[in-house]
């Protein structure tokens, strides 16, 4: 892979991470600034994860060396690949993947 391709890929990953941070900040702001709304209503306002969101998150962890672990998690969900994962499983899958390498698992 050329240096320019690697730089372009890194820039794209930074943009994806920035968008995720903006979304998280917006959610936190809505959560803490809305005293009249109850927590359930706020959670319903949160945008559900899309296949593209999950793919971006998993790609970063794969590049960190967790590809085999992620593949096994997908298989454990009864899917052959990420595109076969039920959207209702996106959030738990992302939480499990994000925990990889954080010391809260056996793979660090």
C-alpha positions as CSV (number, residue, x, y, z in Angstrom):
1,X,0.0,0.0,0.0
2,X,1.4,3.4,-0.9
3,X,2.1,6.1,1.7
4,X,-0.6,8.3,0.2
5,X,-3.1,5.4,0.4
6,X,-2.2,4.9,4.1
7,X,-2.5,8.6,4.8
8,X,-5.9,8.8,3.1
9,X,-7.1,5.8,5.1
10,X,-5.9,7.4,8.3
11,X,-7.6,10.6,7.5
12,X,-10.8,8.8,6.8
13,X,-10.6,7.0,10.1
14,X,-10.0,10.3,11.9
15,X,-13.1,11.7,10.2
16,X,-15.2,8.7,11.2
17,X,-13.9,9.0,14.8
18,X,-14.7,12.7,14.8
19,X,-18.2,12.1,13.6
20,X,-18.7,9.5,16.4
21,X,-17.4,12.0,19.0
22,X,-19.7,14.7,17.7
23,X,-22.7,12.3,17.9
24,X,-21.7,11.3,21.4
25,X,-21.3,15.0,22.5
26,X,-24.7,15.8,21.0
27,X,-26.3,12.9,22.8
28,X,-24.7,14.0,26.1
29,X,-25.8,17.6,25.7
30,X,-29.4,16.5,25.0
31,X,-29.2,14.2,28.0
32,X,-27.9,16.7,30.5
33,X,-29.7,19.8,29.2
34,X,-33.2,18.2,29.1
35,X,-34.4,18.0,32.7
36,X,-38.1,17.7,31.7
37,X,-37.6,14.6,29.5
38,X,-37.2,11.2,31.1
39,X,-34.3,8.9,30.3
40,X,-36.3,6.6,28.1
41,X,-37.4,9.3,25.8
42,X,-33.8,10.5,25.4
43,X,-32.6,7.0,24.6
44,X,-35.2,6.7,21.9
45,X,-33.9,9.9,20.3
46,X,-30.4,8.4,19.9
47,X,-29.7,7.4,16.3
48,X,-29.4,3.6,16.0
49,X,-26.1,2.2,14.8
50,X,-26.0,1.4,11.1
51,X,-24.0,-1.3,9.3
52,X,-21.6,1.4,8.1
53,X,-21.1,2.7,11.7
54,X,-20.4,-0.8,12.9
55,X,-18.1,-1.6,10.0
56,X,-16.0,1.5,10.7
57,X,-15.7,0.7,14.4
58,X,-14.7,-2.9,13.7
59,X,-12.2,-1.9,11.0
60,X,-10.3,0.1,13.5
61,X,-10.1,-2.7,16.0
62,X,-9.2,-5.2,13.2
63,X,-6.3,-2.9,12.3
64,X,-5.2,-3.1,15.9
65,X,-4.9,-6.8,15.7
66,X,-8.2,-8.1,16.9
67,X,-9.5,-9.4,13.5
68,X,-9.8,-13.0,14.7
69,X,-11.6,-12.1,17.9
70,X,-14.1,-10.0,15.9
71,X,-14.7,-12.7,13.4
72,X,-15.4,-15.1,16.2
73,X,-17.9,-12.7,17.8
74,X,-19.7,-12.4,14.4
75,X,-19.8,-16.2,14.1
76,X,-21.1,-16.4,17.7
77,X,-24.0,-14.3,16.6
78,X,-24.9,-16.9,14.0
79,X,-23.7,-14.8,11.1
80,X,-21.1,-15.6,8.4
81,X,-20.1,-12.0,8.0
82,X,-20.9,-8.5,9.4
83,X,-23.6,-7.9,6.7
84,X,-25.4,-11.0,8.1
85,X,-25.6,-9.7,11.7
86,X,-29.0,-8.7,12.9
87,X,-29.2,-4.9,13.4
88,X,-30.5,-5.5,16.9
89,X,-27.1,-7.1,17.7
90,X,-25.1,-4.1,16.5
91,X,-25.0,-2.3,19.8
92,X,-23.9,-5.4,21.9
93,X,-21.4,-6.3,19.3
94,X,-19.8,-2.8,19.2
95,X,-19.6,-2.8,23.0
96,X,-17.9,-6.1,23.1
97,X,-15.5,-5.1,20.3
98,X,-14.7,-1.8,22.0
99,X,-13.8,-3.7,25.2
100,X,-11.1,-5.7,23.3
101,X,-7.6,-4.6,24.5
102,X,-8.9,-2.5,27.3
103,X,-7.9,-4.9,30.1
104,X,-11.5,-5.9,30.6
105,X,-11.0,-9.0,28.5
106,X,-8.4,-11.8,28.1
107,X,-7.0,-10.6,24.7
108,X,-4.9,-7.6,25.8
